[in-house]
């Protein structure tokens, strides 16, 4: 073995038979494996610490009343019940479930009048999210194309302006918007909230989709225009096809941020008929006694699960989106 | 238009017959036509509120008559003498500095660990994303339960470690540790952001560079500090920019977890502005805080962008 010989002569080690070399190799492999195992354990523990609160929340929504408060909490193999979910998604009466899970005397305390049926709010969140995402993507895509392909004077300033809207503190925009909406009669309307969500997501979508356009060579536009398309034709018939994955990623991220958004939803729509899920959830009083925890866990889980499913599809574009295209994951 | 002699020059006819550029705004070669829908929307929706905010910061809202009266710079002079504002400013700065330091250090560590390819790295990456996409409101609620002084396991662990006591739990009590409680959520939710950014940066380092360092006899420790970290400067500066901006505006966690209390120990600027605007109906003063916060964030963000010469 050439490598073995050269190593041997370089290190000045005495003669070793092939089987001895093989056992050394095996030892090295084992050491590498053990190192990697140690690394896996350390990393796994840290990742688990980050993941655990979510696991706790999801499992708590299936635990019995006493199971939720067991210390230390049970990871797996707990007794599973569906009572909390039957109220949150199924609309069963709150008191009935409390009676069944907590016992006869409990449940008369805090929150007795609170409804935990979240389906209408899920629907509101979904409608608001879908409408605002539709507007965002259709407005952002041409803008992103222009920022990627044209070089108008002051382009960098336009980009800074778009960025600056991303940096705006929500509460500083909410107050003027409530005043404006009251003036034009848009307070407590869905269109007002949808457009506010467009404001939040538009900078992200524009700059994210622009970064995808930047990846498409301009030769493609030139070729299309040589063949008789004008700019719009080049964009609409040819180039846009290559950024559809980017548009999809942007759409999913916009949907998620709209779904999670709190302050605008809280103040622009103050009637329960149109309230989104985070607003509804924020109304629960978590500080009072423990009877509510099972419902809260189920409601919170219901708010998280759609996002978790969606994020799996765009995991690779998440960082690109959150940094507005500046870092490519 | 062919040449009179019928001799074609080697060019395809289409270049010779380049479409005569149409003039006017509604021409698809005009960049402003493309940009105008988004720009008009953003001007109306972000510049509009901003200007209205500035105007309102010179007025006072009379709740009974529901009218704004002009009061000059009173709000601004009040602002700089308001001790509650100073308190909020101090807490915000404290919050930003502590959260950013821990997030960056912890994020770097986790990213380097994940980059060394442990078993199941794909699953771990997916799991660590989940905190980041949880709604802040839901995260706040979740941690309100987890830091509950009787039933919450985080508070239980902290009590056993001797960090907090039964009378002074994380959330509640006199509020000594309340900011720490809010910071836990912040760190839990946004450290993964740094992790993912650094991971993206580590992946973009060419393997030749690392191998060259290895051949030159650099240890793993040296390879990290002398080779990788300097190459991560760009991605790290972007990560810090986005964290900085978000940290300055922190609102959701405070609102859900502590409502600024106990005894203003967790009242950040955003939350103080919100209290003025929506709880005390002092629209003028709330707007003043809003303008102040917005200008601070913009100055920080744009000087940062200039210093690190970022380009989009």
Interface residues (C-beta under 8 A of the other chain):
Chain A: X36 X37 X39 X40 X42 X43 X44 X46 X47 X50 X51 X53 X54 X56 X57 X68 X69 X71 X72 X73 X139 X140 X142 X143 X145 X146 X147 X150 X151 X152 X156 X158 X159 X160 X161 X162 X163 X164 X165 X166 X167 X168 X169 X170 X171 X172 X173 X174 X175 X176 X177 X179 X180 X195 X196 X198 X199 X202 X203 X206 X207 X210 X226 X227 X228 X230 X231 X232 X233 X256 X259 X260 X262 X263 X267 X277 X278 X281 X282 X284 X286 X287 X290 X293 X296 X300 X303 X304 X307 X308 X311 X312 X315 X318 X319 X322 X323 X324 X325 X326 X327 X328 X329
Chain B: X12 X14 X15 X19 X28 X29 X31 X32 X34 X35 X37 X38 X39 X41 X42 X45 X46 X48 X49 X50 X52 X53 X56 X109 X110 X113 X114 X116 X117 X118 X119 X120 X124 X125 X126 X127 X128 X129 X130 X131 X132 X133 X134 X135 X136 X137 X138 X141 X142 X143 X144 X145 X146 X151 X153 X156 X188 X191 X192 X193 X196 X197 X199 X200 X201 X204 X235 X238 X239 X242 X245 X248 X249 X251 X252 X255 X256 X270 X273 X274 X277 X278 X283 X286 X287 X290 X291 X293 X294 X297 X298 X301 X302 X305 X310 X311 X312
